[in-house]
């Protein structure tokens, strides 16, 4: 029986446009049962989410996971801070890069691994300037045009 690939529950599509992702790390996340079920339905949104340090721990802020409709009584808060699970050495390294290098911790996606456990792919990013975004768009357009010309010629 082949193992199925990781299943993405929520993706931050604007992250690669707004930030230059220098490195990424997979972290665990503490979720309530209804949050897991809502994510399995693919209903999460992390477009405005970010990770930050508080009291020596990393937390995911502003991630929107809607209420699970089938649950009656034990609903969760939709935008509550959620704890990220990492080893102490990894937390210290990430906090150091944020404070010293001016980096930002941006969630790229929330996915379920092969064992069905929710994970967050956290990008260590530097914000892009407006001219960087325009340059990236120009190169992407030129690449598309080049491929189109190659298809027509050949």
C-alpha positions in Angstrom: 0.0 0.0 0.0 1.7 3.2 -1.1 1.8 6.1 1.3 -0.3 9.0 0.2 1.4 12.5 -0.1 0.8 15.3 2.4 -2.7 16.8 2.1 -2.8 20.6 2.2 -5.6 22.0 4.3 -4.8 25.8 3.9 -2.2 27.6 1.8 -0.9 31.1 1.9 -0.6 31.9 -1.8 0.4 35.5 -1.3 3.4 34.7 0.9 5.8 34.0 -2.0 4.7 37.2 -3.7 5.1 39.5 -0.6 8.2 37.8 0.9 11.5 36.3 -0.2 11.4 32.9 1.5 15.0 32.1 2.6 14.3 28.9 4.6 11.4 26.9 5.8 10.7 24.6 8.7 7.9 22.1 9.5 6.4 22.6 12.9 3.6 21.0 14.9 0.6 22.9 16.0 -1.8 22.5 19.0 -5.4 22.3 17.7 -8.7 21.5 19.3 -10.8 18.6 17.9 -13.2 20.9 16.0 -10.3 22.8 14.5 -8.8 19.6 13.1 -12.2 18.6 11.6 -12.7 22.0 10.0 -9.2 21.8 8.5 -9.8 18.4 7.1 -12.7 19.9 5.3 -10.2 22.4 3.8 -11.8 25.4 5.3 -8.9 27.2 6.9 -7.4 30.5 5.9 -3.8 31.7 6.7 -3.5 34.6 4.3 -3.0 37.2 7.1 -1.4 34.8 9.6 2.1 35.2 11.1 4.1 33.6 13.8 5.7 35.4 16.7 7.5 34.7 20.0 5.8 35.1 23.3 7.4 34.0 26.6 10.0 31.9 24.9 7.5 30.0 22.7 6.3 30.4 19.2 2.6 31.2 18.5 0.6 31.4 15.3 -1.6 34.5 15.2 -4.5 35.6 13.1 -5.0 32.2 11.4 -8.7 31.7 10.6 -10.2 28.3 11.2 -14.0 28.5 11.0 -16.3 26.7 13.4 -17.1 23.1 12.6 -20.8 23.0 11.8 -21.4 19.4 12.8 -20.2 20.1 16.3 -22.9 21.2 18.6 -21.5 22.3 22.0 -17.7 22.4 22.0 -16.8 25.0 19.4 -13.5 26.8 19.2 -12.6 30.5 18.8 -12.0 31.1 15.1 -8.9 33.5 15.4 -7.3 32.4 18.7 -3.5 32.2 19.0 -2.3 28.6 18.4 0.9 27.3 19.9 3.6 26.0 17.5 5.6 22.9 18.6 9.3 22.9 18.1 12.4 21.8 19.9 14.0 24.5 22.2 17.1 24.8 20.0 15.0 25.4 16.9 12.8 28.0 18.7 16.0 29.8 19.9 17.5 29.8 16.4 14.3 31.2 14.8 13.9 33.9 17.5 17.5 34.9 17.0 17.0 35.2 13.2 13.9 37.3 13.7 15.5 39.7 16.3 19.0 39.9 14.7 18.4 39.7 11.0 15.0 41.3 10.9 13.3 38.2 9.4 9.6 37.4 9.6 8.0 34.0 10.3 5.2 33.4 7.7 3.1 30.3 7.6 3.2 28.9 4.0 0.7 26.1 4.5 -1.1 23.9 7.0 -1.1 20.3 5.9 -1.6 16.8 7.3 1.4 14.5 7.1 1.3 10.8 6.2 0.2 9.9 9.8 -2.7 12.4 9.7 -1.1 14.9 12.0 -1.5 18.6 11.3 1.7 20.4 10.5 2.5 24.1 9.7 5.2 24.8 7.1 6.8 28.0 8.5 8.8 30.2 6.1 11.7 32.3 7.4 11.2 35.3 5.1 12.4 38.8 4.3 9.8 41.3 3.0 10.0 42.2 -0.6 10.2 45.8 -1.8 7.8 47.1 -4.5 10.5 47.0 -7.2 11.4 43.4 -6.2 7.7 42.4 -6.8 7.7 44.1 -10.2 10.9 42.5 -11.2 9.6 39.0 -10.3 6.4 39.7 -12.2 8.4 40.8 -15.3 10.5 37.7 -15.2 7.5 35.4 -14.8 5.7 37.1 -17.7 8.8 36.8 -19.9 9.1 33.1 -19.0 5.5 32.5 -20.0 5.9 34.4 -23.3 9.1 32.5 -24.1 7.3 29.1 -23.5 4.4 30.3 -25.7 6.8 31.2 -28.5 8.6 27.9 -28.2 5.3 26.0 -28.5 4.3 28.0 -31.6 7.6 27.5 -33.4 8.3 24.0 -32.6 
